[in-house]
Amino acid sequence: VDPIAVRTHIGMVFQKPNPFPKSIYDNIAYGPRVTGMKVSDMDDLVEEALRSAALWDEVKDKLKQSAYELLSEARRKRVHLELGTLLRDAYLAGEVEALFEATNHLNAAIDIIEREADRLGVARLNLEAAIQARTSAAYGAAKRHAHAGLSLLAADAYRTDYRLATDLRIEGAEADFLTGDYASMERNVESVIANATDAFDEVRAHEVRVAARNARNDLLGAVEANLAALARLGFTLPTQPSQGAVMAQLVRTKLALHGRTVASIASLPEARDARTVTAARLMMNLIGPAYYASPNLLPITAFTTVRLTLEHGVCPESATAFSLYGLVLVTLGDLEGAYAFGQVAMAIAERFDRSRHATRARHLYNTHVRIFKEPWHRSADALLSTHERAYADGDFEYAAFSGFMRCALLGASGRDLDDVTSQMARMAAALTEMKQTTSGLTLGIVRQAALNLRGASGASETPWQLIGDAYDERVIVQQHRDASDTTNLFCYLTTRMRLAYLFGQYREAFDAAKEAAPLEAAATATHFACDALFFEALT
């Protein structure tokens, strides 16, 4: 069974708030049937029950209709309110499984809930239901509950109940993002930013915006939104740092690490300062967009977070920072040091195993560090696990990173092309489902190359060109340039060089190598860079 294919068809199912889903006849017959009561004539039993309730003459011609359908609209709402109130009380008393059914019934009766305190109570239930639905990957349900909660708030809700209004807006924004409703997401984010009285709430809103801009391939926009959030906490970083700034930060970090062992760093106490932990999270959220749009910013975020860890203690983001520090050391040629700090990252990831950044750290380690010390297929196999865990956590950005990089490593490590292209097709569908445009473009490059090498239908008649069902260089290359996406541009050029060489088009291979050379820093410490050096030497 393919877990990726199965996953796209699974979500949490919540009960529709219908208190009487069966017909009148089946509702009355239900008890005798499930208890095994011996009844000689069920029709007679149903008639007797209805006559005893003085209802037979009224409903005898409607026995096969749903009892719910026979209620007036006003009466339906009253029933929903009564049932919702009972189920809400059960939930508050500890029956956690009653949350969604209680909330669905109360939402169906919103129009007749008049007291402000009662409406706020239902809004809080919707917030709890939205959070639970999102963490269970039921994003449509999360959006419905968040928006139902927002509809119950008064116009001055930020003043009268700031915490509830802010949390519902942020939850609504995140659910909007996860379901692809970017216009609604922006409205919710702007509402929080405009009304926030707490810097940390403003930061949470910015983080949703960053994730959405990443997903839509607005890489510079994602960098700028993240830097705006960092500035709110007092950390100022340049959008496009110079190489000199990078080297200065590297020297500071090496001095801070001097004399410390892997074991001593991994066993540091846990950080408790909220500002430090939040800043570390924001800096590590910059990895994706900075990698593509501002490569010099990437090491600076790692250096800063490593030093924060040494000063204030470890947090989940520390694992990601040390993986990223290992990546930087790879670019400097220090493969042994990179591998050692990769082990620091893995040790910290174990301490925060179920955190989002433990998964991110493992992705970075397997993609950018481990491949320089161990066979590539080990990283490819590990990346399937990080892809699945990131998806389960709703971290679509890193689910996509791990997914496309796994496919790229499979394609570059000698696996059977029929199997590889089949896995790539399933992963492409998963990335489309997650609306991860930038990663989808990278996967398209390596997938089209594999299709060309396999001679698949839909591939170009000139197989050294990336033209086919998965990628069309005549259109998409310009998109890379327009988005300042130098990473995907480099991946395209190196893949084009490899194909041209393999198909005997040496002049085209040389031209692609020449154009790719100045862009190498955009895909540093990846197997793409290794491929580029190898085929550039051959051409």
C-alpha positions as CSV (number, residue, x, y, z in Angstrom):
1,V,0.0,0.0,0.0
2,D,1.4,3.4,-0.9
3,P,1.0,5.7,2.2
4,I,1.2,8.9,0.1
5,A,-1.7,7.8,-2.2
6,V,-3.8,6.6,0.8
7,R,-3.2,9.7,2.8
8,T,-4.8,12.0,0.2
9,H,-8.1,10.2,0.7
10,I,-8.2,10.2,4.5
11,G,-9.4,12.9,6.9
12,M,-11.4,13.2,10.1
13,V,-15.1,12.7,9.6
14,F,-17.4,14.7,11.9
15,Q,-21.1,13.9,12.4
16,K,-23.6,16.0,10.6
17,P,-25.9,17.6,13.2
18,N,-29.1,15.7,12.4
19,P,-30.8,14.6,15.6
20,F,-33.3,12.3,13.9
21,P,-31.5,10.9,10.8
22,K,-33.8,7.8,10.4
23,S,-37.4,7.6,9.4
24,I,-40.2,7.7,12.0
25,Y,-40.7,4.0,11.5
26,D,-37.0,3.2,11.9
27,N,-36.6,5.4,15.0
28,I,-39.4,3.5,16.8
29,A,-38.2,0.1,15.6
30,Y,-34.6,0.8,16.4
31,G,-34.8,-0.2,20.1
32,P,-36.5,-3.6,19.6
33,R,-34.1,-4.4,16.7
34,V,-30.8,-3.7,18.5
35,T,-31.9,-5.3,21.8
36,G,-33.0,-8.5,19.9
37,M,-36.6,-8.2,21.2
38,K,-38.8,-10.8,19.6
39,V,-41.6,-9.0,17.8
40,S,-44.2,-11.0,15.8
41,D,-45.3,-7.9,13.8
42,M,-43.1,-4.8,13.8
43,D,-45.7,-2.8,11.9
44,D,-48.2,-3.5,14.7
45,L,-45.7,-2.5,17.3
46,V,-44.9,0.8,15.5
47,E,-48.6,1.6,15.2
48,E,-49.3,0.8,18.8
49,A,-46.4,3.1,20.0
50,L,-47.7,6.0,17.9
51,R,-51.3,5.6,19.0
52,S,-50.2,5.6,22.6
53,A,-48.5,8.9,21.9
54,A,-51.6,10.2,20.1
55,L,-49.5,10.7,16.9
56,W,-50.8,7.9,14.7
57,D,-53.4,9.8,12.8
58,E,-51.0,12.7,12.2
59,V,-48.0,10.6,10.9
60,K,-49.5,7.3,9.6
61,D,-48.9,8.4,5.9
62,K,-45.4,9.7,6.7
63,L,-43.8,6.7,8.4
64,K,-40.9,6.6,5.9
65,Q,-40.0,10.2,6.2
66,S,-37.3,11.5,8.4
67,A,-38.7,12.9,11.7
68,Y,-36.3,15.8,11.2
69,E,-37.9,16.8,7.9
70,L,-41.2,17.0,9.5
71,L,-40.1,19.7,12.0
72,S,-40.6,23.4,11.2
73,E,-37.4,25.5,10.7
74,A,-37.9,27.2,14.1
75,R,-38.5,23.9,15.8
76,R,-35.4,22.4,14.2
77,K,-33.3,25.2,15.6
78,R,-34.8,24.7,19.1
79,V,-34.0,21.0,19.0
80,H,-30.4,21.7,17.8
81,L,-30.0,24.2,20.7
82,E,-31.4,21.8,23.3
83,L,-29.2,18.9,22.1
84,G,-26.2,21.2,21.7
85,T,-26.5,22.5,25.2
86,L,-26.7,19.0,26.7
87,L,-23.7,17.8,24.6
88,R,-21.8,21.0,25.6
89,D,-22.4,20.2,29.3
90,A,-21.2,16.7,28.7
91,Y,-18.0,18.0,27.0
92,L,-17.3,20.4,29.8
93,A,-17.8,17.6,32.2
94,G,-15.0,15.6,30.6
95,E,-16.6,13.8,27.6
96,V,-14.1,15.1,25.1
97,E,-15.6,13.1,22.2
98,A,-18.8,15.3,22.5
99,L,-17.0,18.5,21.3
100,F,-17.7,18.3,17.6
101,E,-21.3,17.1,17.9
102,A,-22.1,19.7,20.5
103,T,-20.5,22.5,18.4
104,N,-22.3,21.4,15.2
105,H,-25.7,21.4,16.9
106,L,-25.0,24.9,18.5
107,N,-23.8,26.3,15.2
108,A,-27.1,25.1,13.6
109,A,-28.9,27.2,16.2
110,I,-26.7,30.4,16.1
111,D,-29.6,32.5,14.9
112,I,-31.6,31.9,18.1
113,I,-28.7,32.3,20.6
114,E,-29.2,35.8,21.8
115,R,-27.3,36.3,25.1
116,E,-23.8,37.6,24.5
117,A,-22.3,35.3,27.1
118,D,-23.9,32.3,25.4
119,R,-22.6,33.4,22.0
120,L,-19.1,33.8,23.3
121,G,-19.3,30.3,24.9
122,V,-20.2,28.8,21.5
123,A,-17.4,30.9,19.9
124,R,-14.9,29.3,22.4
125,L,-16.2,25.8,21.6
126,N,-15.7,26.6,17.9
127,L,-12.1,27.7,18.6
128,E,-11.4,24.4,20.4
129,A,-13.0,22.4,17.6
130,A,-11.0,24.3,14.9
131,I,-7.7,23.7,16.7
132,Q,-8.5,20.0,17.1
133,A,-9.6,19.7,13.5
134,R,-6.5,21.4,12.2
135,T,-4.2,19.2,14.3
136,S,-6.0,16.1,12.9
137,A,-5.5,17.4,9.3
138,A,-9.2,18.1,8.8
139,Y,-8.6,21.5,7.4
140,G,-12.0,22.1,5.9
141,A,-13.7,21.4,9.2
142,A,-11.1,23.7,10.9
143,K,-12.0,26.5,8.6
144,R,-15.8,26.0,9.2
145,H,-15.4,26.1,12.9
146,A,-13.0,29.1,13.0
147,H,-15.3,31.1,10.8
148,A,-18.4,30.1,12.7
149,G,-16.7,31.3,15.9
150,L,-15.8,34.6,14.2
151,S,-19.4,35.1,13.1
152,L,-20.4,35.1,16.8
153,L,-18.1,37.9,17.9
154,A,-19.2,41.5,18.4
155,A,-17.7,44.4,16.4
156,D,-15.7,45.5,19.4
157,A,-14.5,41.9,20.3
158,Y,-10.8,43.0,20.4
159,R,-11.7,45.3,23.3
160,T,-14.1,43.1,25.2
161,D,-12.5,39.7,24.7
162,Y,-9.0,40.3,23.2
163,R,-7.7,36.8,23.7
164,L,-10.7,35.0,22.1
165,A,-10.9,37.5,19.2
166,T,-7.2,37.2,18.4
167,D,-7.0,33.4,18.7
168,L,-10.0,33.0,16.5
169,R,-8.6,35.3,13.8
170,I,-5.2,33.6,13.8
171,E,-6.8,30.1,13.8
172,G,-9.1,31.3,11.0
173,A,-6.1,32.7,9.0
174,E,-4.2,29.4,9.4
175,A,-7.2,27.3,8.3
176,D,-7.7,29.7,5.3
177,F,-4.1,29.2,4.3
178,L,-4.4,25.4,4.7
179,T,-7.5,25.3,2.4
180,G,-6.0,27.8,-0.1
181,D,-8.3,30.7,0.6
182,Y,-5.6,33.3,0.6
183,A,-7.9,36.4,0.3
184,S,-9.7,35.5,3.6
185,M,-6.3,34.6,5.2
186,E,-5.0,38.1,4.4
187,R,-8.1,39.7,5.9
188,N,-7.7,37.8,9.1
189,V,-3.9,38.5,9.3
190,E,-4.4,42.2,8.7
191,S,-7.1,42.3,11.4
192,V,-4.7,40.8,13.9
193,I,-1.8,43.1,13.0
194,A,-4.0,46.2,13.1
195,N,-5.5,45.3,16.5
196,A,-2.7,43.4,18.3
197,T,-1.6,44.8,21.7
198,D,0.9,41.9,22.2
199,A,3.9,41.6,20.0
200,F,3.8,37.8,20.1
201,D,0.3,37.9,18.6
202,E,1.4,40.1,15.8
203,V,4.3,37.7,15.2
204,R,1.9,34.7,15.0
205,A,-0.1,36.5,12.3
206,H,3.1,37.3,10.3
207,E,4.0,33.6,10.5
208,V,0.8,32.5,8.7
209,R,1.5,35.1,6.0
210,V,5.1,33.8,5.6
211,A,3.8,30.2,5.1
212,A,1.3,31.4,2.5
213,R,3.8,33.4,0.6
214,N,6.2,30.5,0.6
215,A,3.4,28.3,-0.8
216,R,2.6,30.8,-3.6
217,N,6.3,31.1,-4.6
218,D,6.4,34.8,-3.4
219,L,9.9,34.2,-1.9
220,L,11.1,37.7,-1.3
221,G,7.6,38.6,0.1
222,A,8.0,35.7,2.6
223,V,11.5,36.9,3.6
224,E,10.2,40.4,4.1
225,A,7.2,39.3,6.2
226,N,9.5,37.2,8.4
227,L,12.0,40.0,8.9
228,A,9.1,42.3,9.9
229,A,8.1,39.9,12.6
230,L,11.7,39.6,13.8
231,A,12.0,43.4,14.0
232,R,8.9,43.4,16.2
233,L,10.9,41.4,18.7
234,G,14.0,43.7,18.4
235,F,16.0,41.6,15.9
236,T,17.1,43.5,12.8
237,L,18.5,41.5,9.9
238,P,19.2,42.7,6.3
239,T,17.2,41.4,3.5
240,Q,20.3,40.8,1.3
241,P,23.4,40.6,3.5
242,S,26.9,41.0,2.0
243,Q,29.4,38.2,2.0
244,G,31.5,40.2,4.5
245,A,28.5,40.2,6.9
246,V,28.3,36.4,6.6
247,M,32.0,36.0,7.4
248,A,31.8,38.3,10.4
249,Q,28.9,36.3,11.8
250,L,30.7,33.0,11.1
251,V,33.8,34.2,13.1
252,R,31.6,35.2,16.1
253,T,29.9,31.8,16.0
254,K,33.1,29.8,15.8
255,L,34.5,31.7,18.8
256,A,31.3,31.0,20.8
257,L,31.5,27.3,19.9
258,H,35.2,27.0,20.7
259,G,36.0,24.3,23.3
260,R,32.4,22.9,23.4
261,T,31.8,19.2,22.7
262,V,28.9,17.6,20.9
263,A,27.7,16.1,24.2
264,S,27.9,19.4,26.1
265,I,25.9,21.3,23.6
266,A,23.3,18.6,23.2
267,S,22.7,18.4,27.0
268,L,22.3,22.2,27.5
269,P,19.2,23.1,29.6
270,E,16.0,24.0,27.8
271,A,15.4,27.7,26.9
272,R,12.7,29.4,28.9
273,D,12.8,33.0,27.6
274,A,9.7,33.5,25.3
275,R,11.4,36.2,23.2
276,T,14.4,34.0,22.5
277,V,12.4,31.0,21.6
278,T,10.1,33.0,19.3
279,A,13.0,34.7,17.6
280,A,14.6,31.3,17.0
281,R,11.4,30.0,15.5
282,L,11.2,33.0,13.1
283,M,14.8,32.7,12.0
284,M,14.4,29.0,11.3
285,N,11.2,29.8,9.4
286,L,13.4,31.9,7.0
287,I,15.2,28.8,5.8
288,G,12.9,28.0,2.9
289,P,12.4,31.4,1.3
290,A,16.0,32.6,2.1
291,Y,17.5,29.5,0.5
292,Y,15.8,30.4,-2.8
293,A,15.7,34.2,-2.7
294,S,18.5,35.4,-0.3
295,P,21.2,32.8,0.1
296,N,23.5,35.0,2.3
297,L,20.7,35.4,4.8
298,L,20.5,31.7,5.4
299,P,23.8,31.3,7.2
300,I,23.2,34.4,9.3
301,T,20.0,33.0,10.6
302,A,21.8,29.8,11.6
303,F,24.7,31.6,13.3
304,T,22.3,33.8,15.3
305,T,20.2,30.9,16.4
306,V,23.2,28.8,17.4
307,R,24.5,31.7,19.6
308,L,21.1,32.2,21.1
309,T,21.1,28.5,22.0
310,L,24.5,28.7,23.7
311,E,23.4,31.7,25.7
312,H,19.8,30.8,26.6
313,G,19.5,27.0,26.2
314,V,18.1,24.7,23.7
315,C,14.6,24.7,22.0
316,P,13.2,22.7,19.1
317,E,14.5,25.3,16.7
318,S,18.1,24.7,18.0
319,A,18.0,21.3,16.2
320,T,17.2,23.0,12.9
321,A,19.9,25.7,13.5
322,F,22.7,23.1,14.1
323,S,21.6,21.2,11.0
324,L,21.8,24.4,9.1
325,Y,25.2,25.2,10.7
326,G,26.3,21.8,9.4
327,L,25.1,22.9,5.9
328,V,27.3,26.0,6.1
329,L,30.3,24.0,7.1
330,V,29.8,21.8,4.1
331,T,30.0,24.8,1.8
332,L,33.3,25.7,3.5
333,G,34.6,22.2,2.8
334,D,34.6,21.1,6.5
335,L,32.8,17.9,6.0
336,E,33.9,16.3,9.3
337,G,32.8,19.4,11.3
338,A,29.5,19.4,9.4
339,Y,28.8,15.8,10.2
340,A,29.7,16.4,13.9
341,F,27.3,19.3,14.3
342,G,24.8,17.2,12.3
343,Q,25.0,14.8,15.2
344,V,24.3,17.7,17.6
345,A,21.2,18.5,15.6
346,M,20.0,14.9,15.7
347,A,20.6,14.7,19.5
348,I,18.6,17.8,20.1
349,A,15.9,16.6,17.7
350,E,15.5,13.5,19.9
351,R,14.8,15.7,22.9
352,F,12.0,17.4,21.0
353,D,11.0,14.4,18.9
354,R,7.4,15.3,18.2
355,S,8.1,19.0,17.4
356,R,7.9,20.5,13.9
357,H,11.5,21.5,14.1
358,A,12.7,18.0,14.9
359,T,11.3,17.0,11.6
360,R,12.8,20.0,9.9
361,A,16.2,19.3,11.4
362,R,16.1,15.8,10.1
363,H,15.2,17.0,6.6
364,L,18.2,19.4,6.5
365,Y,20.6,16.8,7.9
366,N,19.6,14.2,5.4
367,T,19.4,16.6,2.4
368,H,22.6,18.8,3.0
369,V,24.9,17.0,5.5
370,R,24.5,13.2,5.5
371,I,24.9,12.9,1.7
372,F,28.5,13.9,2.0
373,K,29.4,11.1,4.4
374,E,26.9,8.3,3.7
375,P,25.3,6.7,0.6
376,W,22.6,8.8,-0.9
377,H,19.9,6.1,-0.7
378,R,20.0,6.3,3.1
379,S,19.0,10.0,3.0
380,A,16.3,9.2,0.4
381,D,14.8,6.5,2.6
382,A,14.9,8.8,5.7
383,L,13.3,11.6,3.8
384,L,10.1,9.6,3.2
385,S,9.6,9.6,7.0
386,T,10.2,13.3,7.3
387,H,7.8,13.9,4.5
388,E,5.1,11.9,6.2
389,R,5.7,13.5,9.6
390,A,5.7,17.0,8.3
391,Y,2.5,16.4,6.4
392,A,0.8,15.0,9.5
393,D,1.9,18.2,11.4
394,G,0.5,20.4,8.7
395,D,4.0,21.6,7.9
396,F,3.4,21.5,4.1
397,E,6.5,23.5,3.3
398,Y,8.8,20.9,4.7
399,A,6.6,18.0,3.6
400,A,7.2,19.3,0.1
401,F,10.9,19.9,0.6
402,S,11.4,16.3,1.8
403,G,9.1,14.9,-0.9
404,F,10.9,16.5,-3.9
405,M,14.4,15.9,-2.4
406,R,13.7,12.3,-1.8
407,C,12.6,11.9,-5.5
408,A,15.6,13.8,-6.7
409,L,18.0,11.5,-4.7
410,L,16.2,8.5,-6.0
411,G,16.6,9.7,-9.5
412,A,20.3,10.4,-9.0
413,S,21.2,7.2,-7.2
414,G,20.7,4.5,-9.8
415,R,17.2,3.3,-8.9
416,D,15.0,1.7,-11.6
417,L,13.5,4.5,-13.6
418,D,10.0,2.9,-13.9
419,D,9.8,2.8,-10.2
420,V,11.3,6.3,-9.7
421,T,9.0,8.0,-12.2
422,S,6.0,6.3,-10.6
423,Q,7.0,7.6,-7.2
424,M,7.6,11.0,-8.6
425,A,4.2,11.1,-10.2
426,R,2.5,10.3,-6.8
427,M,4.7,12.9,-5.1
428,A,3.8,15.5,-7.7
429,A,0.1,14.9,-6.9
430,A,0.8,15.3,-3.2
431,L,2.6,18.6,-3.7
432,T,-0.3,19.9,-5.9
433,E,-2.7,18.9,-3.1
434,M,-0.6,20.9,-0.6
435,K,-0.4,23.9,-3.0
436,Q,3.5,24.0,-2.8
437,T,4.4,25.7,-6.0
438,T,8.1,26.3,-5.5
439,S,8.9,22.7,-4.5
440,G,6.6,21.5,-7.3
441,L,8.7,23.2,-9.8
442,T,11.9,21.6,-8.5
443,L,10.2,18.2,-8.6
444,G,9.0,18.9,-12.1
445,I,12.6,19.4,-13.2
446,V,13.9,16.1,-11.9
447,R,10.8,14.3,-12.9
448,Q,11.0,15.5,-16.5
449,A,14.6,14.5,-16.6
450,A,13.7,11.0,-15.4
451,L,10.9,10.7,-18.0
452,N,13.3,11.8,-20.8
453,L,15.9,9.2,-19.7
454,R,13.2,6.6,-19.6
455,G,11.9,7.6,-23.1
456,A,8.4,7.9,-21.7
457,S,5.5,9.1,-23.8
458,G,5.0,12.9,-23.4
459,A,8.8,13.5,-23.2
460,S,10.4,15.8,-25.8
461,E,11.7,14.5,-29.1
462,T,14.9,16.3,-28.1
463,P,15.4,14.6,-24.8
464,W,18.3,16.9,-23.7
465,Q,15.6,19.6,-23.4
466,L,13.2,19.7,-20.4
467,I,10.0,19.8,-22.4
468,G,7.1,17.5,-21.5
469,D,4.2,16.7,-19.2
470,A,6.1,17.5,-16.0
471,Y,8.1,20.6,-17.0
472,D,8.3,22.9,-20.0
473,E,11.5,25.0,-20.0
474,R,10.0,27.2,-22.7
475,V,7.6,28.7,-20.1
476,I,8.8,27.9,-16.6
477,V,12.4,29.1,-16.8
478,Q,11.1,32.6,-17.1
479,Q,9.0,32.1,-14.0
480,H,12.2,31.2,-12.1
481,R,13.8,34.4,-13.2
482,D,10.7,36.6,-12.4
483,A,10.6,35.1,-8.9
484,S,14.3,35.6,-8.3
485,D,14.3,31.8,-7.8
486,T,18.0,31.2,-8.4
487,T,17.9,27.8,-6.8
488,N,15.4,26.3,-9.2
489,L,17.2,28.1,-12.1
490,F,20.4,26.4,-11.0
491,C,18.7,23.0,-10.7
492,Y,17.2,23.4,-14.2
493,L,20.6,24.4,-15.7
494,T,22.5,21.6,-14.0
495,T,19.9,19.0,-15.0
496,R,19.9,20.4,-18.6
497,M,23.7,20.1,-18.6
498,R,23.5,16.5,-17.4
499,L,20.9,15.5,-20.0
500,A,22.8,17.3,-22.8
501,Y,26.0,15.4,-22.0
502,L,24.3,12.0,-21.7
503,F,22.6,12.5,-25.1
504,G,25.8,13.7,-26.8
505,Q,24.9,17.4,-27.1
506,Y,28.2,18.6,-25.7
507,R,28.0,22.2,-26.9
508,E,24.6,22.6,-25.1
509,A,26.0,21.0,-22.0
510,F,28.9,23.5,-22.0
511,D,26.5,26.4,-22.4
512,A,24.3,25.3,-19.6
513,A,27.4,24.7,-17.3
514,K,28.6,28.2,-18.1
515,E,25.3,29.8,-17.2
516,A,24.9,27.7,-14.0
517,A,28.4,28.4,-12.6
518,P,27.6,31.9,-11.1
519,L,24.5,30.5,-9.5
520,E,26.1,27.6,-7.6
521,A,25.7,29.2,-4.2
522,A,21.9,29.0,-4.6
523,A,22.0,25.2,-4.3
524,T,25.0,24.8,-2.2
525,A,25.5,21.6,-0.2
526,T,23.0,19.6,-2.3
527,H,23.5,16.7,-4.7
528,F,22.6,19.2,-7.5
529,A,25.9,21.0,-6.8
530,C,27.8,17.6,-6.8
531,D,26.2,16.8,-10.2
532,A,27.1,20.2,-11.5
533,L,30.8,19.8,-10.7
534,F,31.0,16.3,-12.1
535,F,29.3,17.0,-15.5
536,E,31.0,20.4,-15.8
537,A,34.3,18.6,-15.6
538,L,33.2,16.2,-18.3
539,T,32.1,19.0,-20.6
